[in-house]
Amino acid sequence: MACPFFYPVARLDTNYWAVPPRLPLGDAYSGECRAQDSSFQPNENTTRQFCNLGYGRGVCERFPSNAESDAVRFHIASETAGLIRIQYIVEKDCWPREHGTFECSIPSQELTGGMADEILRRQAASFVASYRRRCGK
């Protein structure tokens, strides 16, 4: 589950881990923390421990104590000719808070549907990119 305030920008090298964990976005990403009014570039350790894995409440100094969610989870719901459906679940205290689906056109890589939240859309796009890279698509 990725942090709900993490805006992924670029893939990170996975050599950091002896055995890379199963990551919520498929790959590890560097990016921006958007938990507060201005975006912030966290250091690599924070990015790997909290931004990519979520549940930073009480342990990440930038995570707002009054945040409405703790993490976001993604799943490939289906794939048909030319279309990938991505299910997302926004969690708080390990319980689903909201959910929905995005659709990604394989030819155009355009993401449609789901919430309008810019961070969530960017995470979904990163998740699809990781999925397609792993599947060789």
Number of C-alpha atoms within 10 A of each C-alpha: 21 25 30 28 25 29 25 25 13 12 14 15 11 14 8 12 9 7 8 11 12 11 16 20 25 21 22 25 24 22 22 20 22 18 17 11 6 8 14 14 12 17 11 14 10 16 23 20 13 21 30 26 24 24 24 21 19 10 9 14 10 16 22 16 11 7 12 13 22 24 29 28 23 22 18 16 13 11 13 9 8 11 17 20 20 23 18 23 18 23 22 16 12 11 12 15 15 13 15 13 19 20 23 21 15 17 9 9 15 12 20 14 13 17 15 9 8 10 19 22 18 16 26 27 21 22 23 25 17 17 17 14 12 11 8 7 8
